[in-house]
Amino acid sequence: MQRPLRPGCRARARGFTLLELMAALALSAIVVLLAVPSFAGAVARHRLQAAAEQLAHDLADARFEAAQRGTALHLSFATGAQWCYALALQAGCDCRAAAPCQISRVQAGDHPGVRLLHAEDARVDPLPGRSTGGDALLQAADAAPLRVALSPLGRPRICAPGGNVRGYPAC
């Protein structure tokens, strides 16, 4: 039961004042602004890992495809701002434009924010699955680089040159 108010007394209002709401809003904005850069770094690392995993998968597919076709296949790279790589039937097949010699092609636009810093073309022989060359260094902004290398037996391996990427061994 509520007590009646005495004359001249106001009832105490419940809720927040405008000053309290503004302080809470300012504090929330500061927390969000501090979290955005780390979120952007996480997105960049995820894009880099996705590009490295796709390249490793494509290298493994090249081994299978070479065995299935019974002929050597070539992986050719182009570095720079518009980097690309293509699995091709012949060496020197340019990956920058679609060509009949290509089996598959990946371009920089498929992995925004990821750069191909260095690459060495690869050749995958059909039997017994041997390969020569095949090395690529990928990097994204605010992320440590990842290296994708092809072993002499045609097995791709992803490693971190600095050894500071969680989930990948040091090179």
C-alpha positions, -999 to 999 in steps of 0.1 A, spaced: 0 0 0 13 34 -9 16 62 15 0 95 6 24 122 -3 28 152 20 20 185 4 50 200 -14 68 167 -19 73 151 -53 72 114 -60 107 100 -68 109 92 -105 122 58 -115 146 52 -145 177 69 -159 185 105 -163 196 120 -196 231 124 -182 233 87 -172 220 76 -206 246 98 -224 275 84 -203 264 48 -210 262 56 -247 296 72 -248 311 43 -230 295 18 -254 309 38 -284 344 37 -270 342 -1 -265 330 -6 -300 357 16 -315 383 -4 -296 369 -37 -309 366 -28 -346 404 -29 -354 408 -63 -338 377 -75 -357 392 -62 -390 425 -81 -382 405 -113 -376 387 -109 -409 421 -103 -427 436 -134 -410 405 -155 -420 408 -143 -456 445 -152 -457 439 -187 -443 411 -193 -468 433 -183 -497 462 -205 -484 438 -235 -479 423 -231 -514 458 -230 -529 468 -262 -510 435 -278 -520 441 -269 -557 477 -283 -555 463 -316 -541 437 -316 -569 465 -311 -594 481 -343 -582 449 -362 -586 440 -346 -620 475 -354 -634 471 -391 -624 436 -392 -638 446 -376 -672 479 -395 -674 498 -363 -683 519 -337 -665 500 -306 -653 515 -271 -646 505 -245 -620 515 -211 -632 515 -180 -610 514 -142 -616 523 -119 -587 514 -82 -582 482 -63 -575 462 -85 -598 477 -118 -588 464 -151 -600 473 -188 -606 460 -214 -630 462 -252 -633 471 -257 -669 479 -284 -695 511 -267 -706 538 -247 -689 537 -209 -693 499 -207 -697 491 -171 -686 466 -170 -657 456 -134 -662 431 -142 -689 409 -172 -696 426 -196 -720 419 -230 -735 451 -244 -718 437 -238 -683 418 -264 -663 411 -240 -634 420 -204 -624 420 -183 -593 423 -145 -593 430 -118 -567 393 -108 -567 384 -142 -553 404 -134 -522 400 -96 -515 427 -82 -492 452 -110 -499 484 -104 -518 506 -130 -535 541 -118 -525 562 -145 -542 554 -176 -562 573 -204 -581 556 -223 -608 550 -261 -603 549 -292 -625 530 -322 -613 538 -355 -630 511 -382 -633 530 -412 -619 541 -416 -592 528 -382 -583 561 -364 -583 563 -326 -586 589 -299 -591 587 -264 -578 555 -250 -563 559 -224 -536 538 -194 -528 539 -167 -501 506 -151 -493 499 -122 -470 470 -100 -459 470 -66 -442 477 -69 -405 484 -106 -407 515 -127 -407 523 -144 -441 516 -180 -449 536 -201 -472 522 -229 -493 548 -254 -506 546 -285 -527 567 -314 -516 587 -335 -542 559 -362 -538 532 -337 -547 518 -330 -512 510 -294 -504 520 -280 -470 510 -247 -453 534 -232 -429 541 -198 -412 575 -183 -420 576 -164 -387 561 -193 -368 535 -170 -353 502 -181 -370 481 -203 -347 472 -236 -363 502 -237 -388 537 -250 -381 568 -228 -386 586 -230 -419 
